[in-house]
Amino acid sequence: MHKVGETAITQILEAPEHLIAEITPEGVISVPVGSEVSAGTHAIVDGNPVLIQTSTHQ
């Protein structure tokens, strides 16, 4: 789930597809993602999880 107008994932839930609309709060968008997606590794862009590019240079 992520807030409308934002790309950061705010919560990841495992739920049956038929309950998604019922458990999604107002002002939040639910996007189906795989188990490899987390708030620390991905953002939601145009309704799809996108890997966040991080710099490996320190």
N, C-alpha and C positions, 0 to 999 in steps of 0.2 A: 504494500500500500504506500501511496505517497500523496502529499497534499496537492490540491489543484494549483497549478502554476509553478510547482517546484519539481526538481528532479531527484532530490534525495529520498531514498527509501526510508520510511519511518517505522514500518513494521512488516514482518514476514510471518504469515500464518499458513499452516497446512489445513485446508478445509475442502469439503466436497464442493464441486463446482456449482451445484444447485443452491448452495447457501451463500454464495459470494455477495449477491445483491443485498441480502438480508443483514449480513454482518458488517458491511462497509458503511462507515459513518458518513454523514453529509460533509461535503468539502474534501473528501478523500477519494482517490481513484485506486481501484484494485487492478493489478496487472498480473496475469499468470507468469510465473518464473520457475526455473528449474532449481534443483537442490544446490547447484554450484553458485547461485546468486546470493550475495549478502549485501547489507548496507555498507560494509567497508570496502567492497570490491566493485560494486556496480551502482549506476545511476539509471533513472528511467528517462529515456529520451524518445519523444513521439510514441509513447506506449510500449516501448521495448527496453529490456534491460541492456545496458551498454557498459562494457568493462571500463573502469576508470583508469586512465593512463597515469602511472606514477613515475616519477623520476628515480632512476637507480644511481644517480650521481650524488655524492655527498660532499 
